[in-house]
Amino acid sequence: MVKTMDTFEQQLDGLGAALEDGLAKDDLAPFWKFFRSTDLPFLCGPLQSKPRELFSRCCEVVHRVGSHSPAAAFAIENHYFVCASIATYPATGNPLLEQARDAMLGGIVGNRMLVANTASVTHGKKLGQLGTTVVKDGAKYRLNGRTAFVSLASEADLLILGALIENEGPALFAIPMKMTPGIEIGPFLFPSAMLDSDTRQVIFNDVLLGPETLVSNPASQAIQTLREFELLWHQTLSAAVYLGAASGALDEAQRFLRETQGVDGRPLAELDGMVTDMGRLYLDYYAACSVVIDAGNTVSQVRSLPEDEPRLADAFRLARTCKYVGTRSAEAVVTAARRIVGTRSFTGGHRMERLSKEVMFGALSLEVGAAVERRFGRDALDGTANTCPFAS
Ligand SMILES: Cc1cc2nc3c(=O)[nH]c(=O)nc-3n(C[C@H](O)[C@H](O)[C@H](O)COP(=O)(O)OP(=O)(O)OC[C@H]3O[C@@H](n4cnc5c(N)ncnc54)[C@H](O)[C@@H]3O)c2cc1C
C-alpha cells in the first residue's frame, strides 16, 4: 500500500507494479484496491486550478497503465474525464453553478469516490438509441431500463447518468452506485474482450432517485456545456490510453530485437532494416503524442465562457484530431511491432497479445472515426475548415 508521503512518481511506479502483478495472476482486485489507496484517482482536487498539470498527470497515469492493459487504462480514463471536466468546467459567472460544481467535486475527492458514467445508450436498430426512461414522480424521479456501457461498473461508487426526463428533456444525475436500491450490475458487454475495463451493462429496476441526485435539469444550458466539456477531456485522454499501448508494443519490439540473434549470431537490433523500422515507428508515435499534448494545452486554456469561445472551438478541433490520429496511429504501431516480434506474441500470456486485442477499441469508442471524418469532411466542403492552423 501507498505511504502518504509518496510522490506522484512513486505512486505511479507502485501502480504499475500492482498492475503487472495482477495481470500475471489474472486478478486485478488488488490493483484496484491499490489505485484507491493512492492520490492518483483524486488528482482533480489539488490540481483543480492547474488544468495543464492535471491533464499531463492524468495522461501519464493512463499511458503507463495502457502500456500493459489498455482496458484497465480505459476504465481509469473514464473516471478521469468525468472528474476533470467537473473540476475544470469553465467559469460562467453563475454562482449557483459554481457552488454545485464545487460541492460535487468536494464530494468525490473528500469521499474518495471512483466515478463511472453512462449516456444510457444501448445497441438497437437506431444509432444512439437510449435504453432508459425517467419519469417525474412528485419531487422524485423513477428510472427504469438498461444501459449497455458502464466501464468501471463494479468498482465505481458514483454513476453519472445522462438520460431523458419524459416530457422535459435531457438531464444528468449523480447516483450512488452501491447504496441505491434497484441498480443491478449486469454481465460484461464484451464477454471476451476488454474485460479489465469492467465494462458492463447496468439494469435499473424501478430506481427511485431523490431530487438531490439531479445534477443538471433540462432547463439548464449547463448540461450541454458540461457534456461537451466531458467529450473534450474524453477524446484527449483516450488517445493517451491507446498511445500507452503503442509504447508498450515498442518496448516489446525493442526487447525482442536486442535479445534475439539472427542466423549470423548477431542481435537482430543490429540489422540496418530493423533500425529504420524502429525509427519510423517512434516517429509516428511521437507525432501522435505531440497532437495529444497540443490538444491538452488548448483544452486547459478554456477557463471562462463566453470569453474563451474561440479557444473552445479550437479545443474541439484538436481533441477530435488527437483522438482520431492517436488511436489510428496506436493501432498501426502495435500491428507493426507485432510483425517484428512474430508469433511469439501469442505464446503464454505475452504482453503483445493483450495490447493487440485491446488497441483496436480506441477507434471504436467515442467519437467514432466515421463521425469525425464526416464532420471534418463537411467543414472542408463548406469552406469552414481551418486551412492555416499556424495563424495565431
Ligand atoms: C471498451 C469500451 C468502454 C466503454 N465505456 C463506456 C462508458 O463507461 N460509458 C459510456 O457512456 N459509454 C461507454 N462506451 C461507449 C462509447 O462511448 C461509444 O458509445 C461507443 O464506443 C460507440 O460504439 P458503437 O459501436 O456502439 O457505435 P454506434 O454509434 O453504434 O456506431 C456503430 C457504427 O455506425 C457508424 N456510425 C456511427 N455514427 C456515425 C456517424 N455519425 N456517421 C457515420 N457513421 C456512423 C460507424 O461505422 C460506427 O462504427 C464504451 C465503449 C467501449 C468500446
The ligand as an ORCA input file, in Angstrom:
! r2SCAN-3c Opt
* xyz 0 1
  C     -14.420     -0.564    -24.021
  C     -15.499      0.472    -24.076
  C     -15.956      1.021    -22.912
  C     -16.969      1.989    -22.933
  N     -17.403      2.520    -21.753
  C     -18.400      3.451    -21.770
  C     -18.878      4.021    -20.559
  O     -18.390      3.739    -19.473
  N     -19.905      4.902    -20.630
  C     -20.496      5.239    -21.820
  O     -21.442      6.055    -21.820
  N     -20.048      4.722    -22.971
  C     -19.024      3.829    -22.985
  N     -18.588      3.302    -24.160
  C     -19.351      3.603    -25.381
  C     -18.737      4.689    -26.207
  O     -18.800      5.888    -25.502
  C     -19.487      4.767    -27.518
  O     -20.838      4.992    -27.302
  C     -19.339      3.523    -28.291
  O     -17.998      3.096    -28.286
  C     -19.775      3.730    -29.707
  O     -19.586      2.491    -30.361
  P     -20.787      1.756    -31.069
  O     -20.208      0.677    -31.902
  O     -21.845      1.458    -30.085
  O     -21.251      2.968    -32.023
  P     -22.516      3.169    -32.815
  O     -22.954      4.565    -32.526
  O     -23.493      2.055    -32.657
  O     -21.923      3.150    -34.300
  C     -21.679      1.918    -34.980
  C     -21.102      2.256    -36.351
  O     -22.023      3.082    -37.087
  C     -21.298      4.038    -37.857
  N     -21.593      5.405    -37.361
  C     -21.859      5.796    -36.094
  N     -22.045      7.136    -36.029
  C     -21.881      7.595    -37.268
  C     -21.932      8.884    -37.839
  N     -22.204      9.970    -37.109
  N     -21.708      8.993    -39.157
  C     -21.472      7.898    -39.906
  N     -21.390      6.651    -39.424
  C     -21.608      6.494    -38.133
  C     -19.818      3.736    -37.653
  O     -19.374      2.890    -38.671
  C     -19.804      3.068    -36.301
  O     -18.675      2.222    -36.088
  C     -17.545      2.380    -24.170
  C     -17.052      1.830    -25.362
  C     -16.042      0.894    -25.319
  C     -15.545      0.340    -26.616
*
